[in-house]
Amino acid sequence: MTANALLHIDNISKRFGGFVALDGIELQVMPGERLGLIGPNGSGKSTLVNCICGTLQNETGSVRFDGHKLDGLAAHQRTHRGVARSFQLPRPFHSMNLLDNLRVPLLYTVHARMGPLRSTGDLDARCLELLEMVGLAAKAKQMPRDLTQVEMRKLELARAVAAEPKLLIADEAMAGLSHSEIDDILKLLMRLNERGITVIMIEHIMSAVMSFSQRLAVLVSGKKVADGLPQDVVRDPEVVRAYLGQ
Amino acid sequence: MVMAFAHWVHVDYLYFASYTILQFIVLATAWNILGGYCGYVNFGSAAFFAMGAYSSVFMHKFYPLPIPLLIVIGAAVSGIAGLGMGYLTLRLRGSFFAIATLALAVVLQTLVVNWDFVGGSRGAYIIRPETLEFAGYEINYIEYLFFLMLSLAVLALITARTIERAQLGFGFATIRDDEMAAEASGVPTLRVKLIATTISGAFMGMAGAPFPYYIGYLQPSSAFGLEYAVNSIAMPMIGGTTSWIGPLVGAILLGSAQQYATVTISSAVNLLIVGLMLVGFVIIAPNGIVGLVQERLRAWRRP
C-alpha cells in the first residue's frame, strides 16, 4: 500500500521553541482517497497542513508527494507539484474581482505547466468555468468584500482547484456555516473527489467528517493516535478520552 | 508641443521646469512599481536617484561618455542596488521595510560624503557644453537633456502599463494583497519581489544619471535630498497607486505646483506644498485622483 501512496509523510516533527507541535507523524494518503483529519484545538492539524504545503518546514522526517521529496521546497513549488490548500480563514486577493482571483493560480501554475492558456479568451473561459462549478459565476465581476461567508469559502476552494491539484487540503472549509451551507460545501468537495482529486478534510464538524471521509486520522498533542475506518476510529478509547476527557 | 513652444519663444526656463517634472514622472512611476503594485513602501528613493547621479559623476571623471550610455550605467548600478536591497530586506514588511530603505539612503550618503573621487562633501562640478552637434544640427544642451528625460518618462510609463496588464502585474498585486495566499496560488513571491525592487531601482537610477549635467554642480545633500524621497511617495499617493496613470497625474500636478511656487514664492515652500496636498488628498481621496474618478464613474453607471 505504501509504495503507491500519493502523499507519504514519514516521521515528521516540528517544534516552536520548547513546544512540540508535531511529534513523529506518519501518514499515507492513497490517490483518489478522501481522508478526514480531526483532533482537538492545538493538536497540530494546521501545523501538519503547513508542513505539507511548505508554509512551514518540518525539522525531521520527510514529506513525499507523487514520488518526489517535497522537503525544502517553497510553498509555490509545492503548488506547482500539485498540492493545493484552502485557508482556515479565507484569504482572497482583496483588490481583485473574483475572476482575477482565479486568474492568478491559472497564470502561475496551469499556464506555466503547459502553456496553452495564453490567450485571454481561454483564461477567461476557464475562470468562469471554475466560478460556475462553485456557483459564483453571477458574481464574477464583484469584489471579495461583497461575498458572504459561504461564498468566500467557495471562492477559496475554487482558487485552490484552479491550480489543478492532485491533492486538495480543505482546512476547516465549513467552520461557522449553517447546515445547508455545510451540505453545499460537502457536495462540492465530493464532486471534486469524483474528478480524481484526493482530498484531505480537516474539520471539527463531526457529521460532515463522518459522511465525507473514507478514512479518519486523529491527532492529539502533535501525535497521531488513531487511523482507520471512521466508525472504528470514533469508538477508539484513546480518541474518546482525548475528546471527552477521562 | 511644449518643446515647439519653448523653442519658439527661446525660453530655456520652460525646459528646465519641464525637465524637473519629467524627472519626477520617472521617479514616481518607478516608486509605484514597488510601492503601489507590490505594497512595499520605499523611503530610500533618493539613494537610488543619487546612485544614478553619482555613477555619472564617476564616469565623467573616469572616462566621459555620452549621456544615453550613462543612463544605461545608472540603471545597471541602481538596478543591482535594488536587487541587493531586495535580498537584504526580504523578511521585512510594512514599516520595517520602509525604515530599512531609509537606513540604506543614510549609509550611502555617508559613503559618498567620504568619497573624494566623486567630490566628497565639497561636491562635484560638471561643466556641460552649451550646445550639442547632432546629425549636422546644433541643438541647445538643455533641449537635449529635456528630450532624454522625456524619452525616459515615456519608457517608464510604457513599462509600468505593460507590467500592469501582464502576468507579472497580477503577481505584484497578489504580493500587495496577501503573500501567503500568493504562495499557495503558485506565485514565486521572492522572485517576483526581487524583480520589482530591481525594476524600480533601475528606473530611479535612470532618472538620476543625467542629473549632474542638468544641475552642473552635484553635492551629496542635493542628490540625496529629502524632496526626492518625499515626492516619489507623495506623487503616486496623490495620483493613485493602483494604475500607471496615478504617478503620471500626481507628478504633473505636484511637480507643476512646486515649479510655480519656486518661481512665485520661494523654493523652500516646495515641501510644505507636498505636505499640505498629501494631507488634503488622504482626507478627500484616499485612493488618489484615479481612485476618486473611478469611484465617481462607478456611481454614475450604477444609479
Interface residues (C-beta under 8 A of the other chain):
Chain A: C53 G54 T55 A74 A75 H76 Q77 T79 H80 A84 R85 F87 R91 P92 F93 H94 S95 M96 D100 R103 V104 P105 L107 Y108 T109 H111 A112 R159 A160 A162 A163
Chain B: Q167 F170 G171 A173 T174 R176 D177 D178 M180 A181 A182 E183 A184 S185 G186 V187 P188 T189 L190 T242
